[in-house]
Amino acid sequence: MTQKKQLALWITSLFLSVGHAEVRPDSALLKIDASGVAVPVQSQHLRMGSAIAPNGERLEINNQYLLKAGKPWLPVMGEFHYSRSPENTWEAELQKMKSAGVNIVASYIIWNHHEEHEGQFNWKKNRDLHRFIALCEKVGLKVVVRVGPWSHAEVRYGGFPDWVVNAMPTRGDDPQYLHYVERLYTQIAQQLKGQLWKQGGPVIGVQLENEYNLNGPQQGAQHIKTLKAMAQKVGLDVPMYTVTGWDNTIYPQGEVVPVFGGYPDEPWGVSTTELPPKETYAFRFDSRVSGDLGAQTVATAPGTAEADAHLTPFLGAEYGAGLPAMYRRRTVVSGDDIASMLPVQLGSGVNLLGYYMFHGGRNPMTSAGTSLQESSMSGAYNDTPMISYDFQAPLGPDGQQREVLELLRPYHYFLNDFGASLAPMIVKKPEQVPANETDLHPLRWSVRSQGDHGFLFVNNHVRQYAMAAHPEVRFSVKLNSETIDFPHSPVTIADGRYFIWPLNLDVGGTTLRYATAQPIATLDHGTNGMTFVFAASGDIPVELGFNASDAAYISAPNASLTQDNGHLRIDHIHAGSDMTVTIRRPNAKPVRLLILTEQQARHLTIGDLQGQRRLIISEQQSYLTQRGLELRSTNNRRFHVEIFPAIATGALKNTLPQLHEMADKGIFQVIEAEQPAVDLTVNASLLREAKPVAAVMTGGLAKAALEPKPESFSAAAAWQLSLPNLSLQKALASPGVADVLLSIDFVGDIGRLFSGVELIDDWYYSGYGWQVGLRQYATKLATQPASTLTLSVLPLRADAPIYLPKESRPDFKGAAQIADLHQVRLIPVYQLSIPAKTSDKTISH
């Protein structure tokens, strides 16, 4: 036995004691009965399409969950609109999504992006659907295509081409309309030829229509049935057909499956003040249907989804990973505002975690140079920017990683590795629950369980509302064979805390009765054993519970072990890179429990590198490709990355001389590198002073603030932005620079950025940062006589009847309006690639 092992066993025996420690009598014991028999699974009652791939793998659906290869499957789906992003960035952006734990890409096929003029279809460049799907398959992502024909998607006429709207009735079984819809579907089917699941491709689902609650002549459930039959007729044969399930949606039972959503605010609303607490933060025990999600039609009959709940699984498609910018209501959300929805939705029974949007984008213009955005000027309910579709998404239009992505990833990894266990589990309701979504006093929590196993879900965060701290909390969860009261030492659940904790989790053959830490992932090291990765829940002390009979096999050198009434408790755990609990059972592979800090979990990426699944911790954006590990660092040329298990670096040093290893940090290998510094400046010179603008008009369908008419921009202030052309082009040509972001900090109403007279981006002021990646415009800028852009800022009136976050409301200092440019910067995005191979031979490890 090595000295290290002897020391570990000695420390374990030192802390291992037998006795009974009293629980403080003033602690709150929150109770739930999570016992009961399993709910019967129903299958074969949903009339879906071909479920078998050429390799024999099945993708199926029952009344509770999805199945892949015969096992329950709880995937993560993220919306990414290919036609709103440059085609040369698709592969890298899809790799970022996969590295973030996304399994399925959803995308609208927006009709007026493809058939602007009747009969003239465009499937080229940024509209090349076939290539986009091929890249999804290459990266390893499944696909759900949202074929409409009506999309909404904050697009002009909901995606209908002008010539359709002008010539015929829509969204019903009108023969003329159906003729053109069938032609569209036929074109889509041709683009997807060879890419359907039954053909060995990644396309597993089709969403028909969107937000459909119409029930007039030639409408209603029959219309959805018509669309499905038409899709199948032209060859769109897939394992799953869906429709959106909110706002009294109507569909034919058994023919399609509803998908649901929820957002942390309502930018499509008309209020100019903060909203009451949203139901998105309250657990659901009775209904799957969220409130107003912004459907643009008014229902005239009850929806189908509520009556259908026992026949279909609870699937999500539009849980807001951000929020869109709308003129009258400019909401800004934090990462916690988004991530705190996850324990709520999963703890309410969601079995497909679908986001809208996961990746931001920009609207294309028509061939005539006009905008395709949703606008009150074209009769829409909302006004949105002409170009920007940023959505405050986890990945920005130029691939920027936002804070929210760091908070979402651990949940995605959890679903990737533990979703098969969670999917069949049934939602259980605590003894005490809030009266409604506005009741902020009782702790919000639930349990999903099956037999003696389960997960506990807690959310104590509600956007824009302070939540009371819950001191001295313990939970009592009754399962089929036992009741687990935990933790031993009561904890305080502070305002803003949200998490998932396991109950009777199998960790490589040993039962972890409970943990006050969130499970994230598993790593299988082959004969070297397994690692189960957990994250501490902020400042809540980490406590692990086992059966006392397992004590002989467990060591935790940096913690305390106590036997108590037939159970083993491990506490005084200080999470970090070296906090591991080891389980060594006779004739079994060793198991390690790694407890990371919450901050480490935020910076965690998991994926395959050098032929093995690894943990990668870095404050820089990191994602994995077939070529290796890619790192992106905004305005910081120094890279720091921690990797477990360690990679071989000997050969890498020959190809990356700037890379060097540091002393290990716990079990993690530490690598640092730096790129040459890039110094870029941009000069802004005033071209035009702002002029007085007229009062913001109100009206339209929403009877609220309307975006100013185009003529209003004659009063905008304007600046010429002079770019350092030679140094900018040199920077963009450097292997150490991925992009250069133009950061624009202005205060006003609407900002617009022009190259010559071409509008390349726009922005509604809200206090949320505006950035534009310049790589996509490098060629255009290089060919101009002078590298200049023009920024115009329409003044914001002090009396504008719009909603702005309190912290972003400008100080008008008594003036009637404001249009100021505070700062313009050029921010380099440095890059570092750690290849999986440095020659024709893979590096050994």
TORVEXDREN-658488 format. One record per residue (C-alpha): x negated, y negated, z. Coordinates in pm, whole numbers, padded with zeros to 5 digits, always signed. Each point is the difference from the previous one (the first is absolute). Layout:
<recs>
XYZ/...
</recs>
This chain:
<recs>
+00000+00000+00000/-00138-00341-00094/-00064-00266+00264/+00268-00215-00165/+00264+00274+00040/-00108+00069+00360/+00038-00368+00082/+00348-00012-00158/+00117+00302+00200/-00147-00141+00322/+00179-00332-00048/+00323+00183-00085/-00017+00207+00319/-00084-00309+00202/+00324-00172-00104/+00221+00309-00007/+00203+00008+00320/+00312+00178+00120/+00265-00192+00189/+00310-00209-00024/-00022-00374-00065/+00309-00198+00087/+00181-00206-00264/+00087-00348+00122/+00367-00011+00103/+00060-00337-00166/-00074+00126-00350/+00278+00005-00261/+00077+00347-00133/+00164-00037-00342/+00194+00313-00088/+00107+00175-00315/+00152+00340-00071/-00184+00121-00310/+00104+00364+00034/+00247+00186-00218/+00027+00243-00284/-00130-00087-00344/+00241-00159-00244/+00068+00244-00287/-00180-00078-00322/+00218-00023-00309/-00146+00039-00347/+00114+00063-00357/+00287-00248+00042/-00184-00294-00157/-00002+00015-00380/-00351-00112-00078/-00224+00080-00298/-00283+00243-00066/-00190+00065+00322/-00276+00237-00115/-00334-00113-00142/-00188+00218-00254/-00229+00126+00280/+00305+00126+00190/-00001-00275+00264/+00349-00103+00101/+00118-00345+00104/+00342+00022+00160/+00243-00188+00218/+00251+00111+00261/+00237-00189+00227/-00280-00090+00244/-00334-00037-00175/-00212+00051-00310/-00200+00317-00058/-00323+00041-00195/-00127+00351-00063/+00261+00130+00244/-00114-00218+00291/+00168-00310+00145/-00147-00313-00154/+00022-00354+00142/-00183-00217-00253/-00087-00369-00014/+00120-00191-00308/-00120-00344-00105/+00141-00228-00271/-00248-00128-00259/+00124-00169-00319/-00243+00080-00280/+00147-00270-00226/-00082-00262+00262/-00370+00097+00023/-00293-00002-00246/-00048+00343-00157/-00377-00005+00059/+00063-00008+00376/+00258+00281+00021/-00234+00287+00081/-00183-00180+00281/+00326-00126+00151/+00152+00349-00008/-00312+00134+00170/+00042-00262+00272/+00358+00114+00050/-00096+00366+00022/-00282-00078+00243/+00259-00179+00215/+00195+00325+00034/+00260-00064-00272/+00116+00318-00177/+00257-00132-00248/+00001-00311-00218/+00339-00148-00084/+00039-00249-00280/+00283-00179-00172/+00001+00030-00377/+00123-00353-00057/+00202-00011-00321/-00075-00359-00103/-00372+00064+00048/+00024+00260-00277/+00278-00107-00242/+00000-00377-00001/+00142+00003-00353/+00262+00255-00102/-00159+00313-00142/-00360-00122+00049/-00147+00207+00282/-00335-00087+00154/-00184+00282+00178/-00350-00142-00043/-00264-00144+00234/+00158-00104+00334/+00321+00170-00111/-00159+00336-00086/+00215+00224+00216/-00151+00324-00131/-00352-00107+00092/+00110-00120+00341/+00159+00337+00078/-00311+00179-00131/-00213-00203+00240/+00233+00089+00288/-00055+00366-00086/-00377-00051-00027/-00011-00163+00342/+00225+00268+00152/+00325-00190+00056/+00355+00112-00070/+00236-00246-00171/+00364-00107+00029/+00113-00208-00298/+00280-00248+00064/+00155-00009-00346/+00284-00242+00072/+00128-00118-00239/+00070-00271+00260/-00294-00045+00236/+00043-00329+00185/-00372-00016+00095/+00026-00382+00013/+00006+00001-00381/+00208-00206-00242/+00343+00160-00036/-00116+00288+00221/-00217+00123-00287/+00263-00013-00273/-00127-00159-00322/+00176-00325-00091/+00146+00156-00313/+00171+00269+00209/+00151-00250+00243/+00120-00221-00284/+00158+00272-00209/+00177+00254+00222/+00136+00101+00340/-00262+00166+00222/-00021+00239+00295/+00291+00215-00111/+00110+00256-00257/+00052-00248-00281/-00087+00192-00322/-00213-00281-00149/-00199-00038+00319/-00048+00376+00036/-00132+00017-00356/-00287-00233+00086/-00060+00160+00339/-00034+00339-00168/-00251-00148-00242/-00198-00143+00295/+00010+00333+00184/-00113+00177-00318/-00297-00233-00026/-00088+00062+00365/+00025+00376-00051/-00237-00024-00295/-00249-00193+00213/+00024+00266+00272/-00034+00295-00237/-00221+00263+00162/-00006-00190+00330/+00306+00144+00173/-00036+00238+00295/+00131+00295-00204/-00271-00073-00260/-00279-00009+00257/+00011-00378+00037/+00047-00230+00300/+00352-00137-00067/+00221+00154+00268/+00293-00240+00018/+00226-00242-00186/+00192-00282+00163/+00313-00101-00187/+00127-00359+00010/-00056-00198+00321/+00214-00149+00278/+00311+00128-00175/+00325-00066+00182/+00230-00080-00293/+00332+00179-00022/+00199-00164-00279/+00107+00134-00339/-00270+00218-00161/-00207-00037+00319/-00038+00183+00330/-00131+00352+00060/+00086+00104-00355/-00249-00252-00142/-00286+00144+00208/+00102+00347-00117/-00008-00127-00359/-00349-00141+00045/-00127+00324+00150/+00146+00207-00284/-00156-00239-00250/-00341+00021+00169/+00011+00379-00009/+00121+00001-00360/-00307-00193-00120/-00236+00223+00201/-00041-00172+00336/+00028+00327+00190/-00149-00038+00349/+00031+00163+00345/+00168-00304+00156/+00250-00266-00109/+00056-00294+00234/+00203-00316+00040/-00039-00278+00255/+00229+00059+00296/+00075-00339+00156/+00273-00263-00025/+00283+00249-00055/-00168+00170-00292/+00218+00231-00207/-00121+00321-00159/+00123+00352-00083/-00059+00234+00291/-00237+00285-00069/-00131-00152-00322/-00249-00246+00150/-00165-00065+00336/+00017-00342+00168/-00317-00175+00112/+00002-00272+00263/-00196-00302+00112/-00037-00286+00243/-00184-00332+00020/-00121-00205+00298/+00170-00316-00127/+00233-00117-00276/-00176-00236-00241/+00310+00029-00218/+00205-00143+00290/+00118-00358+00026/-00089-00083+00359/-00259-00274+00052/-00081+00124+00350/-00126+00321+00159/+00233+00298-00030/+00131+00212+00288/-00202+00317+00068/+00013+00229-00304/+00139+00352+00029/-00316+00123-00171/-00159+00001+00346/+00279+00202+00168/+00015+00379-00009/+00288+00153-00195/+00203+00277+00156/+00321-00023-00202/-00053-00164-00339/-00275-00006-00262/+00125-00312-00176/-00175-00326+00078/+00186-00327-00021/-00039-00255-00277/-00291+00096-00224/+00070-00261-00260/+00232+00178-00247/+00133-00255-00246/+00346+00150-00035/+00284+00023+00252/+00145+00341+00079/+00372+00057-00033/+00008+00352+00147/-00173+00198+00276/-00336+00145-00099/-00085+00365-00045/-00315+00024+00212/+00167+00011+00343/+00235+00284-00090/-00285+00180-00176/-00248-00004+00290/+00044+00366+00100/-00075+00110-00358/-00311-00204-00073/-00332-00069+00172/-00082-00345+00137/-00233-00133-00270/-00149-00349-00022/-00099-00201-00306/+00003-00365+00106/-00140-00050+00345/-00158-00338-00049/-00378+00015+00005/+00022-00376-00032/+00255-00259-00108/+00049-00191-00326/-00022-00376-00028/+00334-00163-00070/+00051-00371-00036/+00253-00067+00272/-00142+00239+00260/-00378+00048+00024/-00061+00264+00259/-00347+00104+00108/-00050+00333+00172/-00287+00138+00207/-00146+00347-00024/+00170+00092+00326/+00335-00118-00139/-00033+00269-00267/-00180+00283+00178/+00231-00006+00303/+00283+00107-00231/-00171+00337-00056/+00058+00165+00339/+00359-00127-00021/+00072+00143-00343/-00182+00329+00058/+00155+00024+00345/+00341-00053-00163/-00045+00298-00229/-00156-00139-00319/-00158+00284-00198/-00145-00199-00289/-00179-00321+00096/+00040-00221-00305/-00128-00360-00022/+00093-00293-00218/-00243-00154-00094/-00328+00174+00081/-00193-00191-00266/+00064-00358-00106/-00004-00123-00358/+00078-00278-00243/+00290-00036-00241/-00079+00014-00370/+00130-00275-00225/+00206+00052-00313/-00157-00024-00344/+00143-00352-00016/-00174-00092+00325/+00309-00012+00220/+00033+00155+00340/+00171+00326+00094/+00045-00080+00368/+00325+00014+00193/+00136-00353-00003/+00320-00187+00075/-00046-00169-00338/+00078+00335-00164/+00295+00056+00233/-00181+00210+00262/+00060-00014+00373/-00362-00078+00087/-00285-00219-00119/-00343+00164-00010/-00337-00115-00138/-00045+00013-00375/-00320+00204+00018/-00087+00107+00352/+00140+00326+00134/-00244+00017+00291/+00261+00134+00244/-00253-00029+00288/-00065+00363-00095/-00269+00217+00164/-00195-00029-00325/+00013-00343-00161/+00041-00072-00372/-00379+00011-00040/-00049+00306+00220/-00068-00194+00320/+00046+00203+00317/+00232-00174+00245/+00012+00049+00376/+00321+00203-00027/-00178+00277-00192/-00231+00060+00295/+00300+00048+00226/+00193+00227-00237/-00278+00243-00090/-00011+00193+00331/+00372+00076-00035/-00047+00119-00356/-00284+00232+00100/+00220+00130+00281/+00274+00084-00249/-00248+00159-00240/-00119+00242+00268/+00293+00035+00240/+00295-00078-00227/+00075+00367-00065/+00063+00043+00372/+00196-00324+00035/+00230+00042-00303/+00226+00277+00147/+00023-00173+00337/+00332-00151+00106/+00047-00347+00150/+00095-00009+00369/+00149-00297+00182/-00122-00119+00343/+00235-00036+00294/-00030-00377-00019/-00016-00189-00329/+00048-00365-00102/+00362-00099-00056/-00091-00132-00345/-00292-00145-00192/+00019-00328+00193/-00028+00170+00341/-00369-00044+00081/-00001+00140+00354/-00001+00384+00002/-00311+00167-00140/+00052+00106-00361/-00099+00365-00043/+00106+00338-00131/-00121+00358-00035/+00005+00231-00298/-00020+00363+00104/+00030+00359-00111/+00003+00264+00270/-00284-00079+00239/-00187-00237-00230/+00055-00364-00076/-00122-00355-00036/+00092-00304+00208/+00046-00334-00177/-00015-00341+00171/+00040-00354-00132/-00025-00307+00221/-00049-00252-00281/+00270-00215-00158/-00104-00266-00247/+00013-00355+00142/+00138+00119+00336/-00190+00059+00322/+00069+00343+00144/-00019+00067+00371/-00287+00212+00123/+00115+00334+00143/-00218+00074+00306/-00043+00331+00181/+00152+00207-00281/+00009+00379-00021/+00199+00217-00240/+00201+00314+00074/+00063+00207-00312/+00212+00312+00032/-00092+00260-00260/+00140+00350-00045/-00231+00175+00246/-00130-00279+00220/+00026-00362+00097/-00315-00205-00048/-00037-00295+00237/-00290-00220-00105/-00234-00169+00032/-00106+00084+00354/-00108-00358+00059/+00276-00245-00099/-00088-00242-00278/+00102-00349-00103/+00140-00039-00351/-00074-00360-00087/+00174-00231-00242/-00109+00092-00352/-00090+00364+00070/+00120+00276-00234/-00123+00357-00041/+00064+00372-00051/-00102+00257+00262/+00003+00381-00040/+00178+00264+00211/-00133+00358+00003/-00223-00057-00300/-00197+00301-00123/-00367-00102-00016/-00176+00294-00158/+00171+00266+00210/+00024-00194+00326/+00312-00190+00105/-00046-00367+00077/+00305-00055+00220/-00009-00376-00041/-00233-00287-00079/+00031-00371+00061/-00188-00045-00326/+00123+00015-00357/-00098+00295-00220/-00150-00111-00329/-00159+00286-00190/-00181+00333-00002/-00333+00090-00153/-00083+00362-00075/-00375+00062+00013/+00023+00366-00101/-00202+00222+00230/-00107-00309+00194/+00352-00044+00134/+00261-00274-00015/+00033-00360+00111/+00334-00149+00103/-00009-00380-00018/+00204-00217+00237/+00017-00374+00064/+00054-00176+00328/+00321-00204+00020/-00159-00335+00075/-00069-00049+00370/+00217+00294+00113/-00232+00248+00181/-00054+00321-00193/+00119+00309+00183/+00009+00354-00140/+00201+00289+00141/-00076+00370-00043/+00099+00322+00170/-00220+00087+00298/-00077+00336-00160/-00196-00185-00268/-00232-00170+00250/-00275+00259-00040/-00035-00083-00369/+00015-00379+00015/-00284-00245+00061/+00018-00379+00005/-00334-00138+00123/+00111-00363-00007/+00334+00043+00181/+00164+00140+00311/+00172+00340+00010/+00259+00088+00263/+00209+00313+00049/+00342-00081+00133/+00295+00232+00055/-00093+00238-00282/-00108-00273-00240/-00330-00154-00100/-00026-00375-00029/-00285-00189-00168/-00018-00371+00072/-00245-00284+00059/-00064+00029-00372/-00191-00284-00164/+00087+00024-00369/-00277-00048-00252/-00243+00162-00237/-00127+00248+00259/+00327+00080+00179/+00061+00362-00076/+00174+00283+00179/-00130+00342-00108/+00196+00324+00009/-00200+00323-00035/+00207+00314+00016/-00150+00348-00037/-00012+00120-00360/+00145-00326-00129/-00141-00301-00180/-00084-00293+00228/+00250-00287+00005/-00091-00361+00068/+00247-00273+00098/-00141-00336-00103/+00162-00301+00167/-00062-00322-00193/+00076-00349+00121/+00292-00183-00155/-00246-00229-00177/-00193+00293-00146/+00325+00151-00126/+00082-00327-00176/-00326+00021-00192/+00030+00371-00078/+00011+00148-00349/+00024+00377-00051/-00089+00184-00318/-00237+00228-00185/-00362-00106-00036/-00283+00228-00108/+00238+00295-00013/+00135-00031+00355/+00281-00185+00173/-00145-00277+00214/+00085-00286+00232/-00125-00337-00119/+00016-00300+00233/-00074-00342-00143/+00134-00352+00038/-00047-00030-00375/+00259+00126-00246/-00087+00359-00077/+00146+00254-00237/-00106+00327-00156/-00023+00092-00365/-00126+00299-00194/-00329-00187-00016/-00043-00058+00371/+00070-00265+00266/+00082-00354-00108/-00034-00289+00244/+00125-00357-00053/-00092-00288+00228/+00159-00343-00029/-00253-00280+00051/-00240+00223+00193/-00287+00159-00184/-00094+00228+00289/+00160+00344+00016/+00036+00222+00304/+00155+00344-00022/+00026+00293+00241/+00053+00351-00136/+00089+00335+00155/-00114+00261-00085/-00323-00158-00120/-00086-00008-00369/-00337+00071-00156/-00176-00327-00069/-00349+00099-00110/+00075-00011-00370/+00226-00303+00042/-00288-00214+00121/-00165+00044-00339/+00304-00143-00179/+00109-00245+00270/-00316-00158+00142/+00211-00252+00194/+00156+00286+00201/-00152+00106+00331/+00108+00217+00289/+00033-00126+00354/+00009+00190+00328/+00306+00223+00023/+00303-00134+00184/+00135+00293+00197/+00080+00272-00251/+00002-00251-00287/-00282-00062-00244/-00056-00375-00047/-00101-00144-00336/-00063-00364-00079/-00078-00184-00321/+00009-00348-00140/+00037-00157-00340/-00170-00315-00130/+00182-00313+00108/+00223-00183-00245/+00056-00370+00053/+00281-00151-00203/+00172-00336+00033/+00300-00150-00173/+00067-00370-00027/+00350-00145+00008/+00063-00345-00143/+00335-00175+00009/+00164-00040-00341/+00340-00135+00102/+00150-00129+00320/+00331+00146+00105/+00310-00202-00073/+00321-00006+00202/+00214+00307-00060/+00376+00022+00014/+00178+00175+00284/+00013+00379-00027/+00327+00100-00161/+00225+00264+00151/+00249+00226-00169/-00017+00311-00216/+00138+00336+00101/-00158-00030+00346/+00124-00359+00049/-00342-00084+00140/-00323-00176-00101/-00085+00033-00369/-00346-00002-00153/-00062-00338-00165/+00055-00022-00373/-00307+00013-00228/+00024-00375-00065/-00060-00059+00371/-00364+00101-00040/-00076-00328-00174/-00020-00136+00356/-00255+00260+00112/-00347-00093+00117/-00275+00158-00211/-00366+00085+00050/-00263+00118-00242/-00195+00294+00139/-00351+00011-00149/-00155+00345+00020/-00375+00071-00009/+00022+00187-00328/-00353+00144-00029/-00030+00106+00363/+00357+00135+00000/-00064+00210-00311/-00330+00117+00148/+00171+00098+00325/+00274+00194-00180/-00267+00182-00201/-00185+00102+00315/+00036+00365+00110/+00031-00127+00355/+00311-00214-00065/+00344+00148-00063/+00186-00328-00046/+00005-00366+00090/+00315-00128+00169/+00120-00353-00052/+00151-00096+00335/+00241-00293-00007/+00105-00163+00326/+00272-00253-00074/+00308-00147+00164/+00298-00084-00215/+00300+00168-00156/-00126+00198-00299/-00356+00043-00126/-00075+00093-00361/-00336+00096-00149/-00069-00056-00370/-00273+00098-00244/+00051-00271-00259/+00377+00000-00034/+00038+00370+00082/+00153+00065+00341/-00206+00278+00161/+00141+00000+00354/+00237-00186+00230/+00083-00010+00369/+00273-00113+00236/-00168-00166+00296/+00063+00194+00322/-00329-00003+00190/-00093+00340-00144/-00334-00010-00183/-00005-00035-00380/-00281+00179-00184/-00060+00063-00368/-00258+00251-00124/-00208-00155-00278/-00148+00316-00153/+00309+00050-00215/-00049-00351-00141/-00379+00021-00043/+00006+00027-00379/+00255-00279-00035/-00201-00230+00227/-00329+00082-00174/+00134-00102-00342/+00137-00334+00114/-00208-00313-00070/+00013-00074+00373/+00096+00247+00270/+00289-00184+00153/+00337+00088+00138/+00280-00238+00087/+00193+00019+00325/+00332-00178+00036/+00183-00037+00330/+00362-00106+00010/+00062-00206+00315/+00200+00155+00283/+00264-00231+00136/+00038-00032+00375/+00374+00053-00037/-00026+00309-00223/+00268+00250+00116/-00237+00298-00013/-00134+00237+00264/-00368-00020+00088/-00161+00180+00295/-00034-00237+00293/-00379+00032-00002/-00013-00096-00369/+00232-00300+00009/-00221-00294-00099/-00030-00321+00195/+00148-00262-00233/-00113-00283+00230/+00313-00192-00080/-00041+00031-00378/+00285+00113-00223/-00209+00261-00179/-00340+00169-00005/-00230+00141-00270/-00354+00054+00127/-00289+00217-00108/-00196+00091+00310/-00266+00227-00146/-00092+00206-00304/-00264+00269+00032/-00163+00270-00210/-00034+00315+00211/-00218+00285-00125/+00124+00353+00053/-00316+00207+00043/-00001+00367-00088/-00205+00302+00093/+00031+00347-00151/-00125+00308+00182/+00010+00266-00271/+00101+00359+00059/-00276+00093-00242/-00334-00159-00073/-00090+00235-00284/+00153+00289-00184/-00022+00194+00323/+00234-00065+00291/-00171-00111+00317/-00007+00277+00257/+00131-00055+00350/
</recs>
